Amino acid sequence: MIPMAFLMAAGTTLGKYLMKKWEERQAAFSELSDFAQENYSGLAVIKAFVKETKELMMFRRLNRENEDINVEYTKISTLLNIMVTLFVESVICVILGYGGYLVYLRKASTPATLVEYIGYFSAVVWPIMAVSMLIEKTSRGKTSLNRNYGTACTQKY
């Protein structure tokens, strides 16, 4: 259970960082979406003043920023998943290594007991991995809720 406490602490820390990155991701997408909508509705004005090239360059810049933020968020999210998987697999390796030592060299245990310990660990670890995924989803949800709630409060009816 000691490795699980470490995993939860690391997941919580990364979850806060993911929340910030998700907020940046939403803001970048919103800016890109607003720009596209404004240009679509003002297409006649853009053509009248021959500003197509300027608007296209601006769209490319916004699109590049949006892509960079999405790639950064995906890297962090993938890092969290890899870290959790690597940690779990390394604990299984330690159980196998030390358990194999006890079974094969010291004859202090049986192979069935080793398999039983691996089963116990697997039964405990999958809920912990689900919690790490829940941390990521919760950080997304909190950010989305704050963003939508803030937008709804500023709109005038």
DOZA-80695 format. One record per residue (C-alpha): residue number from 1; x, y, z. Coordinates in steps of 0.2 Angstrom, whole numbers, plus 2048, in hexadecimal, padded with zeros to 3 digits. Layout:
REM DOZA-80695
<site n="NUM" u="X" v="Y" w="Z"/>
...
END
This chain:
REM DOZA-80695
<site n="1" u="800" v="800" w="800"/>
<site n="2" u="80F" v="80C" w="802"/>
<site n="3" u="812" v="80D" w="7EF"/>
<site n="4" u="7FF" v="811" w="7ED"/>
<site n="5" u="801" v="820" w="7F9"/>
<site n="6" u="80F" v="827" w="7EE"/>
<site n="7" u="805" v="824" w="7DF"/>
<site n="8" u="7F6" v="82E" w="7E6"/>
<site n="9" u="802" v="83C" w="7EB"/>
<site n="10" u="80A" v="83D" w="7DA"/>
<site n="11" u="7F9" v="83C" w="7D1"/>
<site n="12" u="7F1" v="84A" w="7DC"/>
<site n="13" u="800" v="855" w="7D8"/>
<site n="14" u="7FF" v="852" w="7C5"/>
<site n="15" u="7EC" v="854" w="7C6"/>
<site n="16" u="7EE" v="866" w="7CB"/>
<site n="17" u="7FA" v="869" w="7BD"/>
<site n="18" u="7EF" v="860" w="7B1"/>
<site n="19" u="7E0" v="86B" w="7B6"/>
<site n="20" u="7EA" v="87B" w="7B2"/>
<site n="21" u="7EF" v="874" w="7A1"/>
<site n="22" u="7DE" v="86F" w="79D"/>
<site n="23" u="7D8" v="881" w="7A1"/>
<site n="24" u="7E5" v="887" w="795"/>
<site n="25" u="7E0" v="87A" w="788"/>
<site n="26" u="7CE" v="880" w="789"/>
<site n="27" u="7D2" v="892" w="788"/>
<site n="28" u="7DD" v="88F" w="778"/>
<site n="29" u="7CF" v="886" w="770"/>
<site n="30" u="7C2" v="893" w="775"/>
<site n="31" u="7CD" v="8A1" w="76D"/>
<site n="32" u="7CF" v="897" w="75D"/>
<site n="33" u="7BD" v="893" w="75C"/>
<site n="34" u="7B8" v="8A5" w="760"/>
<site n="35" u="7C4" v="8AB" w="752"/>
<site n="36" u="7BD" v="89F" w="745"/>
<site n="37" u="7AB" v="8A4" w="749"/>
<site n="38" u="7AF" v="8B7" w="748"/>
<site n="39" u="7B8" v="8B5" w="738"/>
<site n="40" u="7AA" v="8AA" w="731"/>
<site n="41" u="79D" v="8B7" w="735"/>
<site n="42" u="7A7" v="8C5" w="730"/>
<site n="43" u="7AD" v="8BE" w="71F"/>
<site n="44" u="7A6" v="8CB" w="714"/>
<site n="45" u="7B0" v="8D9" w="71E"/>
<site n="46" u="7C0" v="8CF" w="71E"/>
<site n="47" u="7BE" v="8CD" w="70B"/>
<site n="48" u="7B9" v="8E0" w="709"/>
<site n="49" u="7C9" v="8E6" w="711"/>
<site n="50" u="7D4" v="8D8" w="70A"/>
<site n="51" u="7DA" v="8D1" w="71A"/>
<site n="52" u="7D9" v="8BE" w="716"/>
<site n="53" u="7EC" v="8BC" w="718"/>
<site n="54" u="7EC" v="8C5" w="728"/>
<site n="55" u="7DE" v="8BA" w="72F"/>
<site n="56" u="7E5" v="8AA" w="728"/>
<site n="57" u="7F6" v="8AE" w="731"/>
<site n="58" u="7ED" v="8B2" w="741"/>
<site n="59" u="7E3" v="8A2" w="740"/>
<site n="60" u="7F3" v="898" w="73D"/>
<site n="61" u="7FB" v="89F" w="74C"/>
<site n="62" u="7EB" v="89C" w="757"/>
<site n="63" u="7EB" v="88A" w="750"/>
<site n="64" u="7FD" v="887" w="754"/>
<site n="65" u="7FB" v="88D" w="766"/>
<site n="66" u="7EC" v="882" w="768"/>
<site n="67" u="7F6" v="873" w="761"/>
<site n="68" u="805" v="877" w="76D"/>
<site n="69" u="7FA" v="878" w="77C"/>
<site n="70" u="7F1" v="868" w="777"/>
<site n="71" u="801" v="85E" w="774"/>
<site n="72" u="808" v="865" w="785"/>
<site n="73" u="7F8" v="85F" w="78E"/>
<site n="74" u="7F9" v="84E" w="785"/>
<site n="75" u="80B" v="84C" w="78A"/>
<site n="76" u="807" v="84F" w="79D"/>
<site n="77" u="7F8" v="844" w="79C"/>
<site n="78" u="802" v="836" w="794"/>
<site n="79" u="810" v="838" w="7A1"/>
<site n="80" u="803" v="835" w="7AF"/>
<site n="81" u="7FD" v="825" w="7A7"/>
<site n="82" u="80F" v="81F" w="7A3"/>
<site n="83" u="815" v="824" w="7B5"/>
<site n="84" u="806" v="81A" w="7BD"/>
<site n="85" u="809" v="80B" w="7B1"/>
<site n="86" u="81C" v="80B" w="7B4"/>
<site n="87" u="81A" v="80C" w="7C7"/>
<site n="88" u="80D" v="7FE" w="7C7"/>
<site n="89" u="818" v="7F3" w="7BC"/>
<site n="90" u="827" v="7F6" w="7C7"/>
<site n="91" u="81F" v="7F1" w="7D7"/>
<site n="92" u="819" v="7E1" w="7CE"/>
<site n="93" u="82B" v="7DE" w="7C9"/>
<site n="94" u="831" v="7E1" w="7DB"/>
<site n="95" u="824" v="7D5" w="7E1"/>
<site n="96" u="829" v="7C8" w="7D4"/>
<site n="97" u="83C" v="7CB" w="7D8"/>
<site n="98" u="83B" v="7CA" w="7EB"/>
<site n="99" u="82D" v="7BD" w="7EB"/>
<site n="100" u="837" v="7B2" w="7DE"/>
<site n="101" u="846" v="7B4" w="7EA"/>
<site n="102" u="83C" v="7AE" w="7F9"/>
<site n="103" u="834" v="79F" w="7EF"/>
<site n="104" u="843" v="799" w="7E5"/>
<site n="105" u="852" v="79D" w="7F0"/>
<site n="106" u="84C" v="79E" w="802"/>
<site n="107" u="83E" v="792" w="800"/>
<site n="108" u="835" v="79D" w="80C"/>
<site n="109" u="825" v="79E" w="802"/>
<site n="110" u="81C" v="795" w="7F4"/>
<site n="111" u="818" v="79A" w="7E2"/>
<site n="112" u="806" v="79A" w="7E6"/>
<site n="113" u="809" v="7A7" w="7F4"/>
<site n="114" u="813" v="7B2" w="7E7"/>
<site n="115" u="804" v="7B1" w="7DB"/>
<site n="116" u="7F8" v="7B5" w="7E9"/>
<site n="117" u="802" v="7C5" w="7ED"/>
<site n="118" u="803" v="7CB" w="7DB"/>
<site n="119" u="7F0" v="7C8" w="7DB"/>
<site n="120" u="7EE" v="7D2" w="7EA"/>
<site n="121" u="7F8" v="7E0" w="7E3"/>
<site n="122" u="7EE" v="7E0" w="7D3"/>
<site n="123" u="7DE" v="7E1" w="7DC"/>
<site n="124" u="7E4" v="7F0" w="7E5"/>
<site n="125" u="7ED" v="7F9" w="7D7"/>
<site n="126" u="7DF" v="7FA" w="7CA"/>
<site n="127" u="7D4" v="805" w="7D5"/>
<site n="128" u="7E3" v="810" w="7D8"/>
<site n="129" u="7E6" v="811" w="7C5"/>
<site n="130" u="7D4" v="815" w="7C3"/>
<site n="131" u="7D6" v="823" w="7D0"/>
<site n="132" u="7E4" v="82A" w="7C6"/>
<site n="133" u="7D9" v="82B" w="7B7"/>
<site n="134" u="7CB" v="833" w="7C2"/>
<site n="135" u="7D8" v="840" w="7C7"/>
<site n="136" u="7DA" v="845" w="7B5"/>
<site n="137" u="7C8" v="845" w="7B1"/>
<site n="138" u="7C4" v="84F" w="7C1"/>
<site n="139" u="7D1" v="85C" w="7BC"/>
<site n="140" u="7C8" v="85E" w="7AB"/>
<site n="141" u="7B7" v="85E" w="7B3"/>
<site n="142" u="7BC" v="86B" w="7C0"/>
<site n="143" u="7C4" v="876" w="7B3"/>
<site n="144" u="7B5" v="875" w="7A7"/>
<site n="145" u="7A9" v="878" w="7B5"/>
<site n="146" u="7B2" v="888" w="7BA"/>
<site n="147" u="7B3" v="88E" w="7A9"/>
<site n="148" u="7A1" v="88B" w="7A5"/>
<site n="149" u="79B" v="892" w="7B5"/>
<site n="150" u="7A5" v="8A1" w="7B3"/>
<site n="151" u="79E" v="8A3" w="7A1"/>
<site n="152" u="78C" v="8A1" w="7A7"/>
<site n="153" u="78F" v="8AE" w="7B5"/>
<site n="154" u="795" v="8BB" w="7A9"/>
<site n="155" u="788" v="8B9" w="79C"/>
<site n="156" u="779" v="8C6" w="79D"/>
<site n="157" u="768" v="8C0" w="799"/>
END
